[in-house]
Amino acid sequence: MSNTKNYFAHGGNELVIGGKLTFLPGATVEGGEGLFDLPAGNPVTALPFLADSEATTVAGLREDYNRLLAALRTAGLMAQEAGDP
């Protein structure tokens, strides 16, 4: 057993990072194309504007929260139904 947090495993085919990974200025990453892309079919550029909540009751806050959840679902950033991927 090793106490090293970052190590190569599986004959060097896998790099395990258990500690902090720091990129210094000028560093590059190769082969990361699409790594941070949104799922296919979700060309989201911006969510719709939602005004700051001015709710003064729990019921009003609930309505504002549900509007936020609906915006996230409509934008494709949250599953439409429980259990959806």
SVG drawing of the C-alpha trace seen along z (x, -y; Angstrom):
<svg xmlns="http://www.w3.org/2000/svg" viewBox="-47 -42 51 45">
<polyline fill="none" stroke="black" stroke-width="0.4" points="0.0,0.0 1.3,-3.4 0.7,-6.7 1.1,-8.6 -2.1,-10.5 -1.1,-10.8 0.1,-7.7 0.1,-5.6 -1.9,-2.4 -2.7,0.5 0.8,0.6 0.9,-3.1 -2.3,-3.3 -4.2,-5.3 -3.1,-8.3 -4.9,-8.6 -5.1,-12.1 -6.0,-12.0 -4.3,-15.3 -4.4,-18.8 -3.7,-19.2 -2.2,-22.6 -1.7,-24.0 1.0,-26.6 0.9,-29.5 1.7,-28.3 0.6,-24.7 -1.3,-22.9 -3.7,-20.0 -3.8,-17.7 -6.7,-15.4 -9.3,-17.3 -11.5,-18.2 -15.1,-18.1 -14.2,-17.5 -16.4,-20.4 -19.0,-20.3 -22.7,-20.1 -24.6,-17.0 -25.6,-16.7 -28.8,-18.5 -28.4,-21.2 -27.0,-24.3 -27.3,-26.5 -25.7,-29.8 -27.4,-31.5 -30.3,-30.8 -33.3,-33.2 -33.2,-36.1 -34.8,-35.5 -35.2,-38.5 -33.9,-38.3 -36.5,-37.0 -38.5,-39.5 -40.5,-36.9 -41.6,-37.8 -43.3,-34.5 -42.2,-30.9 -44.9,-30.3 -43.5,-33.1 -40.0,-31.8 -41.2,-28.3 -42.7,-29.8 -39.4,-31.6 -37.5,-28.4 -39.8,-26.4 -39.3,-29.0 -35.6,-28.5 -35.9,-24.7 -38.2,-25.1 -35.6,-27.3 -32.8,-24.7 -35.0,-21.9 -36.0,-24.0 -32.3,-24.8 -31.4,-21.1 -29.2,-21.5 -31.4,-19.3 -33.4,-16.1 -37.1,-16.6 -38.2,-13.8 -36.8,-12.0 -34.7,-9.0 -33.9,-10.5 -30.2,-10.6"/>
</svg>
